[in-house]
């Protein structure tokens, strides 16, 4: 019996990148999936088709998370289709990669509306559908929540707020049998990472990625499947005593001192 058989998962930002990988992994583990996307309709349908090929039910729903008031009606659609929610994975995020002195008011509002306001709205809509069963909430954060990164000031602040909310939700929802945890990925191979490298850092992707690999203890970049595997554990029965935590998954890059250089660099001197 698959570990998530009979359960219903909601994944935001599920049409591509980490969200896509998470949705597919949860479906492989037995969950039916509601896929939340903003505009990538064909990609969302492709994910839904793959989930249905696994013998699970899939529902792709368009939702503009810049408008938190739209979250409730979408969860009503999920209730009408599945009758319940067991798992909520808040993965969607967006920002403008600019220095803080160049950020526009509407960019700040959009960043916080998607990562913070709509996360709260989704939790408020999902929890009533979790009543009477162990529920799982997972928020996808990032290392920009605790490390300064060029162009990531607004998104890092929003993600730090999400991690704080995870702790509060763990306290408030624990008595109901619902856990809340965060996942903080390092550099993951996605379209968004390439976009940030090329547009935000003004660097070519391949050489920049190689530099990161050399400085990462496991000597590779992360994948969406790496993140999905951690999420799959956090929503499993085995993680029922784990709550209020944000777990780093970064190949070890954030443990490395800036004074350290890879051994191959030292040996060449």
Long-range contacts (C-beta under 8 A, 24 or more apart in sequence): 1-30, 2-28, 2-29, 2-30, 3-29, 3-30, 3-236, 3-237, 4-29, 4-30, 4-31, 4-86, 4-87, 4-232, 4-235, 4-236, 5-30, 5-31, 6-30, 7-31, 7-32, 7-86, 7-87, 8-32, 8-33, 8-34, 8-78, 8-82, 8-83, 8-84, 8-85, 8-86, 8-87, 9-33, 9-34, 9-85, 9-86, 9-87, 9-88, 9-89, 9-235, 10-34, 10-36, 10-75, 10-78, 10-85, 10-87, 10-88, 10-89, 10-122, 10-126, 11-35, 11-36, 11-89, 11-91, 12-36, 12-63, 12-65, 12-89, 12-90, 12-91, 12-92, 12-118, 12-122, 13-37, 13-38, 13-91, 13-92, 13-93, 14-44, 14-47, 14-60, 14-91, 15-40, 15-41, 15-43, 15-44, 15-47, 15-60, 16-40, 16-43, 16-190, 16-191, 17-188, 17-190, 17-191, 17-192, 17-224, 18-91, 18-140, 18-185, 18-188, 18-190, 18-224, 18-227, 18-228, 19-89, 19-91, 19-92, 20-47, 20-224, 21-223, 21-224, 21-225, 21-227, 21-228, 22-89, 22-91, 22-224, 22-227, 22-228, 22-231, 23-47, 23-51, 24-50, 24-51, 24-228, 25-225, 25-228, 25-229, 25-231, 25-232, 26-87, 26-89, 26-228, 26-231, 26-232, 26-235, 27-51, 27-54, 27-56, 27-58, 28-54, 29-232, 29-236, 30-56, 31-56, 31-86, 31-87, 32-56, 32-57, 32-58, 32-82, 33-57, 33-58, 33-59, 34-58, 34-59, 34-61, 34-78, 34-81, 34-82, 34-85, 35-59, 35-60, 35-61, 36-61, 36-63, 36-65, 36-74, 36-92, 37-61, 37-62, 37-63, 38-62, 38-63, 38-64, 38-65, 38-92, 57-81, 57-82, 65-92, 65-113, 65-114, 65-118, 66-109, 66-110, 66-113, 66-114, 66-118, 67-113, 68-113, 68-117, 68-118, 68-120, 68-121, 69-121, 71-118, 71-121, 71-122, 71-125, 72-121, 72-124, 72-125, 74-125, 75-122, 75-125, 75-126, 75-129, 78-129, 79-129, 84-129, 84-130, 84-133, 85-126, 85-129, 85-130, 85-135, 86-130, 86-133, 86-134, 86-135, 86-136, 86-235, 87-135, 87-136, 87-137, 87-138, 87-235, 88-122, 88-123, 88-126, 88-135, 88-136, 88-137, 88-138, 89-138, 89-139, 89-140, 89-231, 89-235, 90-118, 90-119, 90-122, 90-137, 90-138, 90-139, 90-140, 90-162, 91-140, 92-118, 93-140, 93-142, 93-155, 93-158, 93-159, 95-152, 95-154, 95-155, 95-158, 96-154, 97-150, 97-151, 97-152, 97-196, 97-199, 97-200, 98-151, 99-150, 99-151, 99-153, 100-153, 100-154, 103-153, 103-154, 107-154, 108-154, 111-154, 111-155, 111-158, 112-154, 112-158, 112-161, 114-158, 115-155, 115-158, 115-159, 115-161, 115-162, 116-158, 116-161, 116-162, 116-165, 119-162, 119-165, 120-165, 123-169, 127-173, 127-176, 127-178, 130-176, 130-178, 131-176, 133-177, 134-177, 134-178, 134-179, 134-237, 134-240, 135-173, 135-176, 135-177, 135-178, 135-179, 136-178, 136-179, 136-234, 136-235, 136-239, 137-166, 137-169, 137-173, 137-178, 137-179, 137-180, 137-181, 138-180, 138-181, 138-182, 138-183, 138-231, 138-234, 138-235, 139-163, 139-165, 139-166, 139-180, 139-181, 139-182, 139-183, 139-246, 140-182, 140-183, 140-185, 140-227, 140-231, 141-182, 141-183, 141-184, 141-185, 141-246, 142-184, 142-185, 143-184, 143-185, 143-186, 143-248, 143-250, 143-254, 145-184, 145-246, 146-184, 147-254, 150-200, 150-201, 151-196, 151-200, 151-201, 152-196, 152-200, 159-184, 163-246, 166-244, 166-245, 166-246, 167-244, 170-243, 170-244, 170-245, 171-244, 174-243, 179-234, 179-239, 179-240, 179-242, 179-243, 180-243, 180-244, 181-234, 181-239, 181-242, 181-243, 181-244, 181-245, 181-246, 181-247, 182-245, 182-246, 182-247, 183-227, 183-230, 183-231, 183-234, 183-246, 183-247, 183-249, 184-246, 184-247, 184-248, 184-249, 184-250, 185-222, 185-226, 185-227, 185-249, 185-250, 186-216, 186-222, 186-248, 186-249, 186-250, 186-251, 186-253, 186-254, 187-212, 187-216, 187-221, 187-222, 187-250, 187-253, 188-221, 188-222, 188-223, 188-224, 188-226, 188-227, 189-221, 189-222, 189-223, 189-224, 190-224, 212-253, 214-262, 214-264, 214-265, 215-253, 215-256, 215-260, 215-262, 216-250, 216-251, 216-252, 216-253, 216-256, 217-251, 217-252, 217-253, 217-255, 217-256, 218-251, 218-252, 220-251, 221-251, 222-249, 222-250, 222-251
